Amino acid sequence: MLRTAGVDAATYAPFAQRIAAGVAEWLPGYAEQIDSGSFPAEVSALETDARAMAHLIEESEAVGVNAELPKLFKAMADRSIAAGNGGKQYPVLIEEFSKPGTD
């Protein structure tokens, strides 16, 4: 998406590093949730994350960027929400990843 906006990867890299560092800080808490099987929405609920995923898909398609990967995550989030996990935190998706594929 950034390329379509004229932003090169080298310009974006320092910002991406800060994002990755921030995400890395969440990992121990996410690991605890996964290991305990308890996913309280301490930061945001999966329903909120799914709305952000939908926005990413819409924006990707609007600028002609392949949206297959975000669509996959959104489909998994939608299944998890339908199973009653909408009020839980993002790591609850591990339960969807743990299920056998449908292919």
N, CA and C atoms as a LAMMPS dump frame, in Angstrom:
ITEM: TIMESTEP
0
ITEM: NUMBER OF ATOMS
309
ITEM: BOX BOUNDS ff ff ff
-5.0000000000000000e+02 5.0000000000000000e+02
-5.0000000000000000e+02 5.0000000000000000e+02
-5.0000000000000000e+02 5.0000000000000000e+02
ITEM: ATOMS id mol type element x y z
1 1 1 N 0.824 -1.19 0
2 1 2 C 0 0 0
3 1 3 C 0.866 1.251 0
4 2 1 N 1.951 1.208 0.739
5 2 2 C 2.824 2.376 0.792
6 2 3 C 3.439 2.674 -0.574
7 3 1 N 3.803 1.617 -1.283
8 3 2 C 4.392 1.823 -2.611
9 3 3 C 3.412 2.558 -3.516
10 4 1 N 2.12 2.2 -3.428
11 4 2 C 1.135 2.876 -4.278
12 4 3 C 0.989 4.342 -3.905
13 5 1 N 1.386 4.689 -2.677
14 5 2 C 1.334 6.083 -2.23
15 5 3 C 2.664 6.798 -2.463
16 6 1 N 3.618 6.091 -3.084
17 6 2 C 4.9 6.711 -3.395
18 6 3 C 5.898 6.68 -2.247
19 7 1 N 5.672 5.848 -1.241
20 7 2 C 6.59 5.74 -0.117
21 7 3 C 7.476 4.521 -0.346
22 8 1 N 8.795 4.744 -0.37
23 8 2 C 9.682 3.602 -0.593
24 8 3 C 9.954 2.858 0.71
25 9 1 N 10.398 1.62 0.57
26 9 2 C 10.617 0.746 1.726
27 9 3 C 11.661 1.316 2.68
28 10 1 N 12.711 1.92 2.152
29 10 2 C 13.767 2.479 3.006
30 10 3 C 13.233 3.612 3.89
31 11 1 N 12.317 4.377 3.372
32 11 2 C 11.712 5.455 4.164
33 11 3 C 10.833 4.881 5.261
34 12 1 N 10.127 3.818 4.96
35 12 2 C 9.211 3.199 5.92
36 12 3 C 9.924 2.347 6.966
37 13 1 N 11.087 1.822 6.659
38 13 2 C 11.777 0.862 7.53
39 13 3 C 11.937 1.338 8.981
40 14 1 N 12.37 2.576 9.251
41 14 2 C 12.507 2.976 10.655
42 14 3 C 11.172 2.953 11.414
43 15 1 N 10.1 3.333 10.751
44 15 2 C 8.777 3.283 11.369
45 15 3 C 8.378 1.833 11.64
46 16 1 N 8.644 0.957 10.662
47 16 2 C 8.325 -0.462 10.821
48 16 3 C 9.107 -1.061 11.984
49 17 1 N 10.345 -0.636 12.167
50 17 2 C 11.141 -1.126 13.298
51 17 3 C 10.49 -0.745 14.627
52 18 1 N 9.998 0.462 14.731
53 18 2 C 9.338 0.898 15.974
54 18 3 C 8.055 0.102 16.21
55 19 1 N 7.312 -0.158 15.144
56 19 2 C 6.093 -0.968 15.274
57 19 3 C 6.46 -2.37 15.75
58 20 1 N 7.47 -2.974 15.114
59 20 2 C 7.881 -4.334 15.488
60 20 3 C 8.342 -4.388 16.944
61 21 1 N 9.049 -3.368 17.4
62 21 2 C 9.498 -3.333 18.799
63 21 3 C 8.292 -3.254 19.735
64 22 1 N 7.307 -2.468 19.36
65 22 2 C 6.092 -2.363 20.177
66 22 3 C 5.34 -3.679 20.239
67 23 1 N 5.22 -4.35 19.104
68 23 2 C 4.545 -5.644 19.054
69 23 3 C 5.307 -6.659 19.893
70 24 1 N 6.638 -6.623 19.822
71 24 2 C 7.453 -7.566 20.594
72 24 3 C 7.179 -7.437 22.096
73 25 1 N 6.844 -6.25 22.542
74 25 2 C 6.53 -6.053 23.963
75 25 3 C 5.242 -6.765 24.364
76 26 1 N 4.336 -6.982 23.428
77 26 2 C 3.071 -7.664 23.735
78 26 3 C 3.247 -9.168 23.834
79 27 1 N 4.287 -9.713 23.204
80 27 2 C 4.417 -11.16 23.06
81 27 3 C 4.396 -11.938 24.38
82 28 1 N 5.099 -11.514 25.426
83 28 2 C 5.016 -12.289 26.676
84 28 3 C 3.591 -12.379 27.225
85 29 1 N 2.851 -11.298 27.168
86 29 2 C 1.462 -11.325 27.633
87 29 3 C 0.582 -12.202 26.76
88 30 1 N 0.803 -12.137 25.453
89 30 2 C 0.05 -12.994 24.54
90 30 3 C 0.383 -14.462 24.811
91 31 1 N 1.669 -14.753 25.05
92 31 2 C 2.081 -16.131 25.339
93 31 3 C 1.396 -16.634 26.608
94 32 1 N 1.313 -15.79 27.623
95 32 2 C 0.62 -16.178 28.861
96 32 3 C -0.845 -16.491 28.584
97 33 1 N -1.489 -15.652 27.769
98 33 2 C -2.89 -15.903 27.434
99 33 3 C -3.043 -17.221 26.687
100 34 1 N -2.174 -17.47 25.731
101 34 2 C -2.255 -18.707 24.946
102 34 3 C -2.044 -19.912 25.853
103 35 1 N -1.029 -19.849 26.706
104 35 2 C -0.74 -20.981 27.591
105 35 3 C -1.852 -21.232 28.598
106 36 1 N -2.49 -20.163 29.065
107 36 2 C -3.549 -20.319 30.066
108 36 3 C -4.907 -20.613 29.434
109 37 1 N -5.046 -20.309 28.124
110 37 2 C -6.333 -20.49 27.462
111 37 3 C -7.354 -19.445 27.853
112 38 1 N -6.88 -18.349 28.426
113 38 2 C -7.741 -17.243 28.849
114 38 3 C -7.316 -15.991 28.089
115 39 1 N -8.278 -15.328 27.433
116 39 2 C -7.954 -14.229 26.533
117 39 3 C -8.719 -12.942 26.878
118 40 1 N -8.52 -12.402 28.09
119 40 2 C -9.245 -11.175 28.434
120 40 3 C -8.82 -10.019 27.522
121 41 1 N -9.765 -9.212 27.13
122 41 2 C -9.496 -8.083 26.228
123 41 3 C -8.87 -6.938 27.02
124 42 1 N -7.585 -7.038 27.261
125 42 2 C -6.861 -6.028 28.025
126 42 3 C -6.54 -4.799 27.185
127 43 1 N -6.353 -4.988 25.89
128 43 2 C -6.019 -3.884 24.992
129 43 3 C -7.184 -3.585 24.06
130 44 1 N -7.655 -4.61 23.374
131 44 2 C -8.822 -4.454 22.506
132 44 3 C -9.479 -5.813 22.335
133 45 1 N -10.72 -5.769 21.922
134 45 2 C -11.467 -7.002 21.676
135 45 3 C -11.305 -7.408 20.217
136 46 1 N -11.434 -8.696 19.959
137 46 2 C -11.312 -9.212 18.603
138 46 3 C -12.306 -8.533 17.664
139 47 1 N -13.486 -8.205 18.146
140 47 2 C -14.465 -7.493 17.31
141 47 3 C -13.891 -6.173 16.804
142 48 1 N -13.158 -5.474 17.642
143 48 2 C -12.521 -4.213 17.247
144 48 3 C -11.43 -4.486 16.218
145 49 1 N -10.613 -5.496 16.482
146 49 2 C -9.544 -5.851 15.551
147 49 3 C -10.113 -6.247 14.19
148 50 1 N -11.237 -6.951 14.183
149 50 2 C -11.858 -7.376 12.922
150 50 3 C -12.31 -6.167 12.103
151 51 1 N -12.764 -5.125 12.771
152 51 2 C -13.147 -3.908 12.033
153 51 3 C -11.917 -3.269 11.388
154 52 1 N -10.786 -3.291 12.09
155 52 2 C -9.547 -2.766 11.504
156 52 3 C -9.113 -3.627 10.317
157 53 1 N -9.278 -4.94 10.44
158 53 2 C -8.953 -5.842 9.328
159 53 3 C -9.812 -5.518 8.112
160 54 1 N -11.093 -5.285 8.329
161 54 2 C -12.005 -4.95 7.227
162 54 3 C -11.565 -3.663 6.549
163 55 1 N -11.133 -2.702 7.34
164 55 2 C -10.668 -1.433 6.787
165 55 3 C -9.403 -1.656 5.944
166 56 1 N -8.489 -2.481 6.439
167 56 2 C -7.27 -2.777 5.684
168 56 3 C -7.614 -3.432 4.343
169 57 1 N -8.563 -4.345 4.358
170 57 2 C -8.994 -5.004 3.114
171 57 3 C -9.581 -3.979 2.151
172 58 1 N -10.463 -3.147 2.65
173 58 2 C -11.09 -2.126 1.797
174 58 3 C -10.05 -1.199 1.191
175 59 1 N -9.123 -0.727 1.999
176 59 2 C -8.099 0.197 1.503
177 59 3 C -7.158 -0.498 0.526
178 60 1 N -6.804 -1.751 0.804
179 60 2 C -5.936 -2.498 -0.114
180 60 3 C -6.6 -2.628 -1.476
181 61 1 N -7.86 -3.035 -1.468
182 61 2 C -8.579 -3.206 -2.724
183 61 3 C -8.757 -1.873 -3.448
184 62 1 N -8.943 -0.804 -2.71
185 62 2 C -9.141 0.512 -3.321
186 62 3 C -7.916 0.974 -4.108
187 63 1 N -6.722 0.561 -3.639
188 63 2 C -5.504 0.981 -4.338
189 63 3 C -4.918 -0.134 -5.202
190 64 1 N -5.647 -1.248 -5.309
191 64 2 C -5.214 -2.327 -6.182
192 64 3 C -4.143 -3.239 -5.615
193 65 1 N -4.082 -3.334 -4.284
194 65 2 C -3.1 -4.205 -3.63
195 65 3 C -3.763 -5.535 -3.276
196 66 1 N -3.049 -6.625 -3.453
197 66 2 C -3.559 -7.952 -3.138
198 66 3 C -3.986 -8.015 -1.672
199 67 1 N -5.201 -8.444 -1.43
200 67 2 C -5.757 -8.481 -0.072
201 67 3 C -5.989 -9.905 0.427
202 68 1 N -5.368 -10.9 -0.209
203 68 2 C -5.606 -12.284 0.185
204 68 3 C -5.224 -12.565 1.64
205 69 1 N -4.061 -12.102 2.073
206 69 2 C -3.619 -12.385 3.438
207 69 3 C -4.517 -11.718 4.477
208 70 1 N -4.82 -10.429 4.35
209 70 2 C -5.739 -9.865 5.342
210 70 3 C -7.128 -10.497 5.29
211 71 1 N -7.559 -10.953 4.112
212 71 2 C -8.86 -11.631 4.024
213 71 3 C -8.832 -12.951 4.792
214 72 1 N -7.708 -13.658 4.735
215 72 2 C -7.572 -14.906 5.481
216 72 3 C -7.692 -14.644 6.982
217 73 1 N -6.939 -13.662 7.476
218 73 2 C -7.008 -13.334 8.907
219 73 3 C -8.406 -12.87 9.297
220 74 1 N -9.042 -12.092 8.435
221 74 2 C -10.401 -11.605 8.726
222 74 3 C -11.378 -12.772 8.774
223 75 1 N -11.254 -13.724 7.86
224 75 2 C -12.14 -14.887 7.864
225 75 3 C -11.967 -15.682 9.155
226 76 1 N -10.722 -15.827 9.59
227 76 2 C -10.469 -16.546 10.841
228 76 3 C -11.04 -15.769 12.026
229 77 1 N -10.884 -14.46 12.006
230 77 2 C -11.442 -13.637 13.072
231 77 3 C -12.965 -13.73 13.072
232 78 1 N -13.56 -13.702 11.895
233 78 2 C -15.017 -13.809 11.808
234 78 3 C -15.515 -15.141 12.369
235 79 1 N -14.798 -16.233 12.054
236 79 2 C -15.183 -17.542 12.612
237 79 3 C -15.059 -17.544 14.131
238 80 1 N -14.001 -16.943 14.641
239 80 2 C -13.797 -16.889 16.083
240 80 3 C -14.873 -16.044 16.751
241 81 1 N -15.235 -14.938 16.134
242 81 2 C -16.302 -14.087 16.662
243 81 3 C -17.621 -14.853 16.662
244 82 1 N -17.898 -15.564 15.568
245 82 2 C -19.135 -16.352 15.482
246 82 3 C -19.178 -17.444 16.548
247 83 1 N -17.998 -17.898 16.982
248 83 2 C -17.919 -18.929 18.02
249 83 3 C -18.018 -18.328 19.423
250 84 1 N -18.235 -17.006 19.491
251 84 2 C -18.427 -16.363 20.793
252 84 3 C -17.198 -15.697 21.372
253 85 1 N -16.165 -15.5 20.548
254 85 2 C -14.919 -14.932 21.055
255 85 3 C -14.711 -13.46 20.729
256 86 1 N -15.743 -12.779 20.296
257 86 2 C -15.606 -11.383 19.878
258 86 3 C -15.133 -10.443 20.965
259 87 1 N -15.437 -10.748 22.207
260 87 2 C -15.03 -9.889 23.319
261 87 3 C -13.683 -10.247 23.908
262 88 1 N -13.02 -11.222 23.312
263 88 2 C -11.71 -11.647 23.808
264 88 3 C -10.601 -10.962 23.025
265 89 1 N -9.385 -11.067 23.545
266 89 2 C -8.238 -10.408 22.922
267 89 3 C -7.698 -11.224 21.742
268 90 1 N -6.997 -10.562 20.844
269 90 2 C -6.471 -11.102 19.587
270 90 3 C -5.844 -12.492 19.686
271 91 1 N -5.068 -12.82 20.728
272 91 2 C -4.457 -14.148 20.773
273 91 3 C -5.46 -15.303 20.774
274 92 1 N -6.734 -15.025 20.989
275 92 2 C -7.745 -16.094 20.914
276 92 3 C -7.753 -16.73 19.527
277 93 1 N -7.207 -16.038 18.534
278 93 2 C -7.149 -16.604 17.184
279 93 3 C -6.296 -17.869 17.126
280 94 1 N -5.458 -18.109 18.125
281 94 2 C -4.675 -19.342 18.146
282 94 3 C -5.594 -20.55 18.074
283 95 1 N -6.8 -20.399 18.601
284 95 2 C -7.757 -21.501 18.553
285 95 3 C -8.183 -21.796 17.122
286 96 1 N -8.288 -20.77 16.287
287 96 2 C -8.618 -20.978 14.874
288 96 3 C -7.434 -21.603 14.141
289 97 1 N -6.219 -21.138 14.456
290 97 2 C -5.033 -21.69 13.81
291 97 3 C -4.801 -23.144 14.215
292 98 1 N -5.319 -23.525 15.361
293 98 2 C -5.133 -24.897 15.86
294 98 3 C -6.085 -25.899 15.233
295 99 1 N -7.101 -25.404 14.534
296 99 2 C -8.073 -26.298 13.898
297 99 3 C -7.533 -26.804 12.561
298 100 1 N -7.929 -28.025 12.181
299 100 2 C -7.501 -28.513 10.863
300 100 3 C -8.071 -27.642 9.747
301 101 1 N -7.342 -27.528 8.662
302 101 2 C -7.808 -26.748 7.519
303 101 3 C -9.005 -27.4 6.847
304 102 1 N -9.699 -26.623 6.038
305 102 2 C -10.887 -27.115 5.355
306 102 3 C -10.588 -27.53 3.921
307 103 1 N -9.328 -27.388 3.493
308 103 2 C -8.979 -27.738 2.097
309 103 3 C -8.804 -29.222 1.945
